[in-house]
């Protein structure tokens, strides 16, 4: 095997591990259950935003040899700080970190110890988490490296057995707006917004292997991305297919984690849930430790060392405990409107970067239009109802399927681009 191909494969596995957060496995089965016989369209939509967008984010960062902070600085310094902080909060104490703890409780603790309450379980989880955050250890990295292959092998076993011996008949569920709903569900992985924050880790891996030219970095990242996409496509697609088999046999009001538990029990029995629960618990913990540490370092830098790493870690832990006790499904509901505001901004900045747009006024006009429309569209889900705004949003194309920002963003880009070129010609 050529050195470049071997390097690309190794980096691709690292990308797979980064994008495949253990908590993400709860979304494909639930979406598959809702989609029923339309599961294949759902797989395509979910993978586009759950896998394709993160890859585009990494490629955009590779192109500018930077991260989201560098991309967003072209809009303005204040915008960059607010947007970057919002993303760090989302993949940190607001959503992602609490979700790892809640997922651990619902998939790993409750099925085995049903008498243990969520609050003591969450507190113990975060005490362990904080201990490793305050005193980093190579043990965590080693556990992560060992657990990813084990969890992957276990999931592949479940998928293959579920394909060979289906647990139920796939039926038509009359699921509406299949493709657009699947695209939006892919937001819940939070991988696209995480990719532009942690891109430096991937780019450093590429450079450490001797690839320093921008063209070589993009090429290696692209090949590595294909490896990650194939791996995630198989796992997400397989889990969604298993979920589609449950439409006729499992009640519609079942929770996301409960559905995963039920599927595994029907395929591998009670012992299967024991193994899955143990793997998920440790994988969630390693993810949580990494996210907590990254967020604490970010806020230490943002405050110019006025808030220490230790103080930030403790604050993040306390807030995460409060959020985690809500449970997975409530966290997912809360994350919906937040992600539908953050994701469009990231998508637009990534696309403009990949297109090579360098005019800051064009970038600013397009991004601010995207932000304003996304905020207006999500006021109602956040509990703020203003009739004339809701009426205005309903008139914009694609508003019914969750992509109201697309047309206004394109219009803003075209107008600002033409104006910038006209102004340039006059000068």
N, C-alpha and C positions, 0 to 999 in steps of 0.2 A: 504493500500500500504506500502510495506517495506520501511524503511528510505533510504536504498541505492538506491532503484528504484526511489523514489521520488527525491532524490538528483540528480541522473543521468538525470532525465527528466528535472529538472530545469536548470542544467548545459547545457543540450542538446539544450534547447531553447535559452540560452545565446550564444552558439556556432552558432546556426542558425542565430541569429541577427548579430553576428560578421561577418559571411561569406556572408550573404545576404546584400551586399551593395546595396542601392537603385538604384544606377547607373547600376548595373548588369542586371536589368530586360530588358535592350535594346538589349542584345545579343541573347538570345534564340529565340525570334520571328524572328529576321533577319536570323538566321541560319536555322530555320524551313522553312522560305520562300524559301531559296536557296535549301534546301534538298527536299522539296515537299513530295512525297510518300515515301521517304527514311528517314522520320523524326525519326522513332524509333531507327535506327542505330545512327543518330545524337544525340539523347537524351543520349544514352549510352556513346558515346565518350565525349560529353560535360560534363556529370556528373562525368566521371572518372577523368578529370583534373580540373574541376570547383568545385568538391565536394570531390572526393576521395583523391586527392593529398593534399588538406589542412588538411584533417583528418590524413593522414599519417604524415604530418609535425608536427601536435600536438602530435601524438603518439611518434614520434622520439624525440621530445623535452622532453616528459614525461619520456622516457627511460633514458635520460642522465641528467634529472632534470635541464635543461637549455634552451637556445634559439639558434638561428642560429649563434650567435657570438661564443658560446661554440663549436658548430659543426665545424665551419670554422677555429677555432684556431688550429685544428689538421692539417690543410694544412699549416698554417704559420700565424704569427701576421700581417704582411703587407697585405697578401691576405685577412685575416679576416676583417681588417679595410676597404679595398677597396670594397670588396664584400658586407659587411653590409651597408656601405654608399651608394652604388649603389642601393641596395634594398630600403633603406629608401627614397632615391631620387625618385625612381619609384613609390612607394606607397604614396609619398609626393608631392612636388612641380613640378616634371617633368611630371607626368601622372595623378595619381589618384585624387589629390586635384583639379586641373584645370577641370578634367572631371566631378566632382560633380557640379561645377558652370555652365559648358556648358550644362550639362544634365538638370539642373534646368531651364536655359533659354529656351532650346528647348522643354522641356516637360511641363513646368509650366508657363513661362512668355509669350513666343511668341504666343502660341495658344489662349491665352486670351487677350493679349495686342499686336497685330501684329505690331503696329506702334512704339513700344519701341525697340530701337536698342540693339545689343548684348553688346556693350562696356559699356554704362551706367548701364545696368542690372548687368553685371559682377562686375563692380566697387562697386555698392551698396551691392551686395552679399558678397564681401570680406571685406567691411567696417564692416558689421554686424558680419562676421566671426571673424575678428581681434578683435573686441570689446569683444567677449566672450573668445577668446584665451588669451587676456591680463588680463582679469578679469573673471576667471572661475566662473561658477554659477551652482548650483544644478538644475536650471531650464532646462538646456540642457539635463542633464541625465534623468530627469523626462519626458521631451518631447520624448526622444529616447525610453524610456520604454513604453510610451503610443502609439507612432507612429508605432512601429513594428507590434503590433497586428492589428492596424487599416489598415495599408498597406497590411498586409497578408490577412485579411478578404476581402478587396476590390479586391485583385488579385484573390483570390479563387472564388469570385462572378463572376468576368469576365471569368475565366477559365471554371467554371461549366456551365454558360450560353452559352459560345462559344462551348462547347462540346454538349450540348442539342440542340442548334440551330446554326449549323455551318454557318459562314459568306461566305463560298466559297467551291468549290470542290477541293479536294486534287488531284494534278496531278503529273505526272512524269516530273521532271525538268532536267533530265540527269546530275545531280550533280555528279562531279567526285571526287574520293578519299574521300568519305563521312566520313568514320570513322576517318581518319588521320586529315582531315580538321576540324572536330568537336573537336578532341583532342586539336588542336592548338587554336581553338576559345575559348576553356575553359581557356586558359592562360589569356585572357582578363579580367577575373574576378579579377585577381591578388591576389586571396585568398590564394594560396599555398605559395607565397612569403611573404604575410602578416602573415600567420599562424605561421611561424617560428620566426618572429620578436615579435609578440604579444602573443606567447604561454604562457609566464609568467603570463598573466592575467588569462587564463583558469586554469593553474596549481595552482595558488593562490586560485582560487575559490574552487577547489577540496580539497586542504589542509585545507582551512578555515572550511570545513564541517567535518573535523576530519580524513581524509584519508591521512596518512603520509608515509606508506610503498610504495615502488616503485611499487610493484605488484598491490596494491590496487588503486594507482593513474592511472596506465595503464588500469586496469579493468574499473574503473569509466569513464575514458576518452573515452574508446572504446564504452561503452554502450551509453554515452552521444553523441558520434559521430554518432552512428546509428540513434538516434533521429533526429539529425541535417541533416543527409543524406536523411532520409525519407522526412523531410519537404522541403528541397531544391530540392529533386528529383521531388516532386509533383509540386512545383512552376515552376522550370525550364522546366520540361517535359510538363506541361500544357501550358506554354507560347510558347514553341516550336511547340506544336500541333496547337495552334491558328495561329502561323506564317505560318505553312504548308498549312493552308486553304486560304492564300492570294496569293499563287503563280499564280493563274489564274485570279485574279481580280484586283491586284495592280501592277503598272508598276515596272520593275526591277531596275530602278535607284533611287528608294525612299531611303531616309536616315534612319538610325536605329531608331532615336527618332521619326521621322515622321511616321514610320511604327507602332510604339506602339500607337501613338496618333490616327492613322486611325483605328486600331483594336478596341481600346476602344470606339471610336465614333460610330463604326458600331454595337458594342455589347450593350453599355449602353447609347449611345447618347452624346450630348454635356455636360450634367451634369456630366456624368461619367468622362470626361476629366478634369472637374473642381475639382472634388474630388481627382482624381489621381494626378493632378498637384500640389495641395496643400500638399498632403501627401508626394510626392516625393521631393518637395522643402524643406520641413522641415527636412525630413530624410537625404537628401543630406547635408544640413547645419550641422546637428549634426555629421555626418560622417566627414565632412570637418574640423570641430572644433577639433575633436579628433585627426585626422591625422596631422593637423598643430601643435597642442600642442606637440604631440609625436615627430615630426621631430625637432621642436625647442629645446626640451629637449635633444634629441640625439646629436645635433650639439653643444649644450652648454657643454655637457660632453666630446665630442670629442675634442673640442678646450680647454678643461681644464678651462672653465669659462672665456676664453678670449673673446668669443662671447656670450653675455648675451641672456637669453631666449627672452627678449623683442626685441633685435636687430634681432635675428634669425626669430622671428615671422613676423617682418616687411619685411625682405628680402624675406622670403618664400611667403608672401602675394603678394608682387610686382611681383615676378617671376610668380606666379600662375595666376595673372591677365593677364599677357602677353600671357601665354600658353592657357588660357581658351578662349580668343578671337578667337582662331583658329577654334573653334567649335568641337563638339563631333567626327564627322567622321574623321577629320584631326588628332585629338589626337590619335584616334584608329589606324590610318595608321602609325603614328610615333611610337606608342608603340609596333607594331608588331615585328620588328627586335630587339628592346631592350629586350622585354620579351622572345624572342627566344634565347637570350644569357643568361639571368638571370635564366630562368626556368630550363634548363638542369643542371646547377650547383646545384640548390636547390634540384632537383629530385635525383641527384647522391648522394649528401650528406645525404639526408633523407634515401635513400635505404641502403647506407653503414652503417648508424647509426642503422637502424632497423635490419640489418643482424649481427650487433655486431662486425663489422670490427674495430680493435683497432690499427692496424699498421699504423702509420702516413705516412710512405713512400708509402704504397699501396694507401692510401686515396689521398695523394698529386698527385701521378702519374695519378690516375683515374680522379681526378677533373681537373687537368691542361690539360689533353688530351681533356676532355669535353669542357673546356673553349676555347682552341685554335681552335678546330673544329667548335664550335658554332660561334666564331668571324669570321672565314674564310667564313662560310656559309652565314653570314649576311652582308658581306661587300657590295655585289651588291645591296641589298635592301636599304642600307645606302648611296648608290650613289658612291661607290668605286668599279670600275670595273678593275680587273686584270685577264687577259685571262687564264694564266696557273693555277691560283688558282681556277677559275671557272671550268676549265677542270678537275682538281684534285678532286674537291668536287663532280662533276657529276659521277665519277667512284665509289664512296663509296655507298654501299647499303643503301636504304631508303632515299637517298638524294632527290628524286623526291616528297616525301610526307612529308618533313619537319622534319625528324628525323635522319639526317645524323650523329649525334653525338653518337647514340646508339651503333653501332658495334665497332667503335674505342674505346669507353669507356669500353666496355666489354673486348676487346683485351688488353687494357692497364691494366685493373684490373687483368686479368688472368696472364699476364706476370709478373707484379710487385708482385703479390701474390706468384707465384712460385719462383721468385728470392728471395723474403724475406724469404720464408721457406727454400730454399736451403742454404742461407747465415746463417740462424739460426742453421741448421743442422751441418754446417761446424764448427760453434763456439762451 
